[in-house]
């Protein structure tokens, strides 16, 4: 139901619009900042989640020297 009310309130009644300082794309009519969020945030979130989930395995593939030093530090602990 809200999906039907929102376009009515925003488009038809002209209750919402971008501010004067917001750069918009003429072809899409959307703002530049929301478009950049759509393009940049999903890959960034996937990258961060993958890095968190893979942990040390990921770090060993990227930089074996860093992973080796962290392994030796763990071995020195009693």
C-alpha positions as CSV (number, residue, x, y, z in Angstrom):
1,X,0.0,0.0,0.0
2,X,2.8,2.4,0.8
3,X,4.3,1.7,-2.6
4,X,1.2,3.2,-4.2
5,X,1.0,6.2,-1.9
6,X,4.7,7.2,-2.1
7,X,4.7,8.0,-5.9
8,X,1.5,9.9,-5.5
9,X,2.9,12.0,-2.7
10,X,6.3,12.6,-4.3
11,X,5.6,12.9,-8.0
12,X,2.0,13.8,-8.5
13,X,1.7,16.3,-5.7
14,X,5.3,17.6,-6.1
15,X,6.1,17.3,-2.4
16,X,9.7,16.1,-2.9
17,X,12.5,17.3,-5.2
18,X,16.3,17.5,-5.2
19,X,17.8,20.7,-3.7
20,X,19.2,23.4,-6.0
21,X,22.8,22.4,-5.2
22,X,22.3,18.7,-6.0
23,X,23.8,17.9,-9.5
24,X,21.3,15.8,-11.4
25,X,21.7,13.6,-14.5
26,X,19.5,14.9,-17.3
27,X,18.9,11.6,-18.9
28,X,17.8,9.8,-15.7
29,X,16.6,12.7,-13.7
30,X,18.3,11.3,-10.6
31,X,20.9,13.0,-8.4
32,X,24.6,12.3,-8.8
33,X,25.1,11.3,-5.1
34,X,22.4,8.6,-5.1
35,X,23.7,7.2,-8.4
36,X,27.3,7.0,-7.0
37,X,25.9,5.3,-3.9
38,X,24.2,2.7,-6.1
39,X,27.4,2.1,-8.0
40,X,30.0,2.2,-5.3
41,X,28.4,0.8,-2.1
42,X,27.4,-2.7,-3.2
43,X,30.9,-3.7,-4.4
44,X,32.5,-2.1,-1.4
45,X,30.2,-3.9,1.0
46,X,30.8,-7.3,-0.8
47,X,34.6,-6.7,-0.6
48,X,34.4,-5.8,3.1
49,X,32.2,-8.8,4.0
50,X,34.4,-11.2,2.0
51,X,37.5,-9.9,3.7
52,X,35.9,-10.3,7.1
53,X,34.6,-13.8,6.4
54,X,37.9,-15.1,4.9
55,X,40.1,-13.4,7.5
56,X,43.6,-14.8,7.6
57,X,43.2,-16.9,4.5
58,X,42.5,-13.7,2.5
59,X,45.5,-11.9,4.1
60,X,47.8,-14.8,3.3
61,X,46.8,-14.6,-0.4
62,X,47.3,-10.9,-0.5
63,X,50.5,-10.5,1.5
64,X,52.2,-13.7,2.8
65,X,54.8,-11.8,4.8
66,X,52.1,-10.1,6.9
67,X,50.4,-13.4,7.6
68,X,53.7,-15.1,8.5
69,X,54.5,-12.4,11.0
70,X,51.0,-12.7,12.6
71,X,51.5,-16.5,12.8
72,X,54.9,-16.2,14.5
73,X,53.4,-13.7,17.0
74,X,50.7,-16.2,17.9
75,X,53.3,-19.0,18.4
76,X,55.3,-16.8,20.9
77,X,52.3,-16.4,23.3
78,X,52.2,-18.9,26.1
